[in-house]
Amino acid sequence: MAIDTAEAPKKQHRIPPPRGDKQPLKVNIFEFMQDCNAALGPLFPYLDAGAVVPAGALFKGEPGAAFGQFFHYNTVDEIVITFGANGGLQATGQAFATARLHGVNSFLKDQSNPESYLLVTITQRPATGGRDQNEAIVFRCRKCHEVLLRFEYHATAPPPPKSKPDGDRFPGFTSQWGSMTAAEAFNASEKQRTCVKCGTVNEPFPLERWGWKQWVTNNQAVNQARRALLQTAAEQLAG
């Protein structure tokens, strides 16, 4: 039997207006990543539960480059989109979802080749509805792949930042902190990097190349600077 679509109720799909605490923003990823101080950086300041959180990642080959290798576990999905690549393990325009536990490196076939590069976004949506989100950083032996260190951390997103003077207006990115802390623990001693299974002494992880510590340090500093400015303004108005 034919259906008269003219009489069918029309459904209108509309994007709701922006929330008061989340104004619409746009970012050019190519422009953003040239100024990013870390291999992974969130493109927008919205990191709370339910937010869509795309982070840019940029790698460039160079003679003698060493990026290291680790594994990342996340209880929420991560979607990768490649915006440009030459000599990368992913092709330009490729999109895929990572496994819950996935390896992380430069994703360059020859990281010593200065003509190699890779620019991607990695997008996740922090857990909602009171559900926990947990992540882990894992370092394995380069020879036998035995686990040398597994650093687990609670990654449930905080509520949206408050504008009050004593609060952090610019939220931290838990993945940066967790990766930095895990790498520092791995690099802390030769004993930590020595495989109990095969005896191999693994090299320290090249933490500085990834920029996580610089990102975390800068995030803390800008929040401190903002509070200092607001406090000075309040003192001037009161005095």
C-alpha positions in Angstrom: 0.0 0.0 0.0 1.4 3.4 -1.0 2.0 6.0 1.8 1.1 9.6 1.1 4.2 11.3 2.5 2.5 14.7 2.1 0.2 13.8 5.0 3.0 12.4 7.2 4.0 14.6 10.1 7.1 16.5 9.4 10.0 16.1 11.9 12.4 19.0 12.2 15.8 18.2 13.5 17.4 21.3 14.9 20.6 21.8 16.8 19.7 23.4 20.2 21.0 26.9 21.0 24.4 27.0 22.7 24.5 26.7 26.5 25.4 29.8 28.5 28.7 28.2 29.7 29.6 26.8 26.2 29.8 29.3 23.4 30.4 28.0 19.9 34.0 28.0 18.9 36.0 27.1 15.8 39.6 26.1 15.4 41.8 25.6 12.3 43.8 22.5 13.3 46.7 23.4 11.0 47.0 26.8 12.6 46.4 25.5 16.2 49.0 22.7 16.0 51.9 25.0 14.8 51.6 26.8 18.2 50.8 23.7 20.4 53.6 23.0 22.9 52.8 19.3 23.2 52.4 16.3 20.8 48.8 16.1 22.0 46.7 19.2 22.7 42.9 19.7 23.2 41.5 22.0 20.5 38.8 23.5 22.7 38.5 24.4 26.4 35.4 22.1 27.0 36.6 19.0 28.7 33.7 18.2 31.1 31.5 15.1 31.0 29.5 14.8 27.8 31.7 17.3 25.9 33.1 16.3 22.5 36.9 16.6 23.1 39.0 16.5 20.0 42.8 16.7 20.6 45.4 17.4 17.9 48.5 15.3 17.6 51.5 16.2 15.4 54.7 14.3 14.6 57.6 15.2 12.3 60.5 13.0 11.4 64.1 14.1 11.9 67.5 12.5 11.9 68.1 10.5 15.1 64.6 11.1 16.3 63.4 8.8 19.1 59.7 8.9 20.1 59.5 5.7 22.2 56.5 3.4 22.6 53.8 3.0 25.2 50.3 1.6 25.4 47.2 3.6 26.4 44.0 2.1 27.9 40.7 4.1 28.0 37.3 3.0 29.0 35.7 5.4 26.5 36.0 5.3 22.7 38.7 7.3 20.8 38.2 8.3 17.2 41.2 9.1 15.0 41.1 11.2 11.9 44.2 11.8 9.8 44.3 15.4 8.4 47.6 15.0 6.6 50.4 12.4 6.4 53.5 11.6 4.5 55.3 8.4 5.4 52.8 7.8 8.2 51.1 4.5 9.2 47.8 6.1 8.4 46.9 7.8 5.1 45.5 11.3 4.7 41.7 11.3 5.2 41.7 7.9 7.1 39.4 7.6 10.1 39.2 4.7 12.6 38.3 3.9 16.2 41.1 2.7 18.5 40.9 -0.5 20.6 40.4 0.0 24.4 44.2 -0.8 24.8 46.3 0.5 21.9 49.9 1.2 21.2 51.1 4.8 20.9 54.2 6.0 19.1 55.0 8.5 16.3 53.1 6.4 13.8 55.8 7.3 11.2 57.2 4.4 9.1 60.7 6.1 9.3 60.8 8.6 12.1 64.4 9.6 11.1 63.2 10.8 7.7 62.7 14.6 7.8 60.1 14.4 5.0 57.8 12.3 7.2 55.0 13.9 9.1 51.6 13.0 10.6 48.7 15.3 11.8 45.7 13.7 13.4 42.8 14.5 15.8 42.0 12.0 18.5 38.4 12.6 19.8 36.7 11.2 22.9 33.5 12.0 24.8 34.1 11.9 28.5 31.8 9.5 30.4 28.4 10.9 31.4 25.6 9.9 33.7 27.8 9.4 36.8 29.8 6.6 35.1 33.5 6.4 35.9 36.1 6.9 33.2 39.5 5.2 33.8 42.7 5.3 31.8 46.1 3.7 32.1 49.5 4.1 30.6 51.5 0.9 30.1 55.2 0.5 29.3 56.5 -2.9 28.0 59.9 -4.5 27.6 61.2 -3.7 24.1 62.6 -7.3 23.8 60.0 -9.6 25.3 57.0 -7.3 25.8 56.6 -8.0 29.5 54.8 -5.2 31.3 57.3 -3.0 33.1 54.9 -0.5 34.5 51.1 0.1 34.4 50.0 3.4 35.8 46.2 3.6 36.2 44.4 6.9 36.9 40.8 8.1 37.4 39.9 10.2 34.3 36.3 11.1 35.0 35.8 14.6 33.8 35.1 17.4 36.3 32.1 19.6 36.1 32.4 22.8 33.9 34.9 25.3 35.3 33.6 28.1 37.5 34.4 31.7 36.9 35.0 32.5 40.6 38.4 34.0 41.3 39.7 31.0 43.4 38.8 28.4 40.7 40.7 27.1 37.7 39.0 28.7 34.8 41.1 26.7 32.3 40.7 23.0 33.0 43.6 20.5 32.9 43.6 17.6 30.4 43.8 14.4 32.4 45.5 12.5 29.6 48.4 14.9 29.7 48.8 14.6 33.4 48.5 10.8 33.4 51.0 10.3 30.6 53.5 12.7 32.2 53.2 11.0 35.6 53.6 7.5 34.2 56.6 8.5 32.1 58.3 10.1 35.1 57.7 7.0 37.2 59.1 4.8 34.4 62.2 7.0 34.0 62.8 7.3 37.8 65.2 4.3 38.1 67.0 1.7 36.1 65.4 -0.9 38.3 62.0 0.2 37.1 63.0 -0.2 33.5 64.7 -3.6 34.0 62.6 -6.5 32.8 62.1 -9.1 35.5 61.4 -11.7 32.8 64.4 -11.4 30.3 66.7 -9.0 32.2 66.7 -6.3 29.4 67.4 -2.8 30.7 65.1 -0.5 28.7 65.9 3.0 27.6 64.2 5.9 29.4 61.1 7.2 27.7 61.8 10.5 25.8 59.4 12.5 27.9 60.5 16.0 26.7 59.8 15.2 23.1 56.1 14.7 23.8 55.7 18.0 25.7 53.2 16.7 28.3 55.1 18.2 31.2 55.3 21.6 29.5 51.5 21.5 28.8 50.7 20.7 32.4 53.1 23.3 33.7 51.7 26.0 31.4 48.1 25.1 32.3 48.9 25.5 36.0 50.7 28.8 35.4 47.9 30.4 33.3 45.3 29.6 36.0 47.6 31.1 38.7 48.2 34.2 36.6 44.5 34.7 36.1 43.8 34.4 39.8 46.5 37.0 40.5 45.0 39.4 38.0 41.5 39.1 39.5 42.9 39.5 43.0 44.8 42.6 42.0 41.7 44.1 40.3 39.6 43.3 43.4 42.2 45.0 45.7 42.2 48.1 43.4 38.4 48.4 43.5 38.3 47.9 47.3 41.1 50.4 47.9 
